[in-house]
């Protein structure tokens, strides 16, 4: 009995020492894990997760020689570094380790493949800690070489693109990208700004690795009024929100106005009194900054002043009539150019007043004019002035006005002086003309005209006599042209009248030997070789100058060979 008790006592102590020895060895192993050959783990030492979002902690491990991972191997992640045992936060199996984080910690790796990755979702402040990995089966081992330290930060701002320059009038789509890719944490997007935000759209895309991309688009057409305005995108989660704002940089064509005195309101014309000075402002609104110049016609104007880089002042000093013109302000940047013009009118009193007499060839300026008594004249008065002058007429130095128009119609009956006065709000100017009336002379006979008339009548008589004689001669020639035809006999003779046409001079006779027969008017009729033929010849047109005309009929005998 005593021996049995003694043996039991020593057996108990031996077992207790063995257990303590094993615990000591295990504790010593945990502390010396990094010194053991073959046991290695790869995981990030520092991990940052945004509050309310998720993070995936990648991890890979290997076991020492002589051990092979099987499907029954279990991987466990513990929170803190106080050693074993602690409550696990994630395990590769839920059969032995209960879920203590409401599913926020998930063991995502495959232990049998040496993958010890896990994820944290909906991160809370209490999740900021150090985590260690333990392997159970076929060997139990705590990997203390690397213990990922998780820290918590606030939500990051979403990303907005494009952030580059926008072009006025050109439609653009701006994207807001959520700062997370955690599945199951779909955020809400809100847009704020001067642009139209009603047509915003939300999108999400699931990737093969299980992550999700969330973003929102807004499409609008920027205008110059949107330049330098703010556009804000807010991303809202269950436990918080984050937002990002950008300032729109809109490039646009130039907006240009010209203002006169006082610099208020756009002006297209300005009037300046002669001798005064005036400043004209060209205000330009553009992005990017424009190059601005003033021109008169096509020539640059030198007397300008620049203000604030976008405003240019045209200074007109001690103006004269020659300064009246159209001035143009032109601005140009990389988006185009624009220009505005202003008409400058210099006002002055009437000057260079003249009086002219209206005639068919125009208005001829004269000093004095001499006309027959009783003549009618139209006098016209002109003067240079700005604004337009009003005119009045007086005569012989009288102060009494006889007309209020620039034209004066007069009937000349005596010598008289007329004065025209041109006047506007700046002053007056006048000019005079003296009209001299001359007596009307009685009409005298113009011997030259009479001589021409007599000559004309004489010429008419001569022409009439000549025409009469010519007509008479023509009639006689027509009577002499009558052709006489001889009657035919009862025999077989043929009579042909051959007309001999001969021009006969009035001063000479034409011999009958020079008379020729016209071959075309002679026709020979032949019955046979022995038949006798007769020809009739007419010499009636051959007239002697003094002897009366005689008509002879000659019969000739023609034999055919």
QUILIN-V252136 format. One record per helix or strand of 3 or more residues. SS is the DSSP state (A for helix, B for strand). FROM is the first residue (numbers start at 1). LEN is the number of residues. If there is no record, write none. Layout:
BEGIN
ss=SS from=FROM len=LEN
ss=SS from=FROM len=LEN
END
This chain:
BEGIN
ss=A from=2 len=30
ss=A from=33 len=3
ss=B from=40 len=4
ss=B from=46 len=5
ss=B from=55 len=3
ss=B from=59 len=4
ss=B from=74 len=6
ss=B from=88 len=4
ss=B from=105 len=3
ss=A from=111 len=3
ss=B from=118 len=3
ss=A from=125 len=3
ss=B from=129 len=8
ss=B from=141 len=3
ss=B from=149 len=5
ss=B from=159 len=3
ss=B from=171 len=7
ss=B from=188 len=6
ss=B from=201 len=6
ss=B from=212 len=10
ss=A from=224 len=3
ss=B from=230 len=7
ss=B from=241 len=7
ss=B from=250 len=10
ss=B from=269 len=5
ss=B from=278 len=10
ss=B from=291 len=6
ss=B from=304 len=4
ss=B from=311 len=6
ss=A from=321 len=3
ss=B from=325 len=9
ss=B from=336 len=24
ss=B from=362 len=4
ss=B from=368 len=5
ss=B from=376 len=11
ss=B from=390 len=6
ss=B from=407 len=5
ss=B from=416 len=9
ss=B from=427 len=12
ss=A from=447 len=34
ss=B from=497 len=3
ss=A from=512 len=3
ss=B from=536 len=3
END
